[in-house]
Amino acid sequence: MFKPEDKICYCFNHTYQDIKEDFLKHGRSTILSSILKAKKEGTCKCEIYHPEKR
């Protein structure tokens, strides 16, 4: 199980708590939408920031 402070997105520093609050506020994850958009645009840097380089 995730802890609130666990990082989910290393590129944009989103934590589990950030995503949970976003979902509760909007009824969907706007954070997830922005991450997917960044991946499509090539502005995501997971290979640099993620500890497992993924």
C-alpha positions as CSV (number, residue, x, y, z in Angstrom):
1,M,0.0,0.0,0.0
2,F,1.2,3.5,-0.7
3,K,2.0,6.0,1.9
4,P,0.8,9.6,1.3
5,E,4.3,10.9,0.8
6,D,5.3,8.2,-1.7
7,K,6.3,9.7,-5.0
8,I,4.2,8.4,-7.9
9,C,5.6,10.8,-10.6
10,Y,9.3,11.7,-10.3
11,C,9.2,14.0,-13.3
12,F,6.6,16.4,-11.8
13,N,7.1,15.5,-8.1
14,H,3.5,14.2,-7.6
15,T,2.9,12.1,-4.5
16,Y,0.3,9.5,-3.8
17,Q,-1.5,12.1,-1.7
18,D,-1.5,14.6,-4.5
19,I,-3.1,12.2,-6.9
20,K,-5.7,11.1,-4.3
21,E,-6.7,14.7,-3.5
22,D,-6.9,15.5,-7.2
23,F,-9.2,12.6,-7.8
24,L,-11.4,13.4,-4.9
25,K,-11.6,17.1,-6.0
26,H,-12.3,16.4,-9.7
27,G,-13.8,13.0,-9.8
28,R,-11.0,11.9,-12.0
29,S,-7.2,12.4,-12.0
30,T,-6.3,15.6,-13.8
31,I,-2.7,14.9,-12.8
32,L,-2.8,11.6,-14.7
33,S,-4.1,13.4,-17.8
34,S,-1.2,16.0,-17.6
35,I,1.4,13.2,-17.1
36,L,0.0,11.3,-20.2
37,K,0.0,14.5,-22.2
38,A,3.6,15.2,-21.2
39,K,4.6,11.7,-22.2
40,K,3.0,12.1,-25.6
41,E,4.7,15.5,-26.1
42,G,8.1,14.1,-25.0
43,T,8.5,16.5,-22.1
44,C,8.5,13.7,-19.5
45,K,11.9,12.9,-18.2
46,C,11.3,9.5,-16.4
47,E,14.5,8.1,-17.7
48,I,16.4,10.8,-15.8
49,Y,14.4,11.3,-12.6
50,H,12.9,7.9,-11.8
51,P,15.2,5.9,-9.5
52,E,14.8,2.8,-11.8
53,K,15.3,5.0,-14.9
54,R,11.9,4.1,-16.3
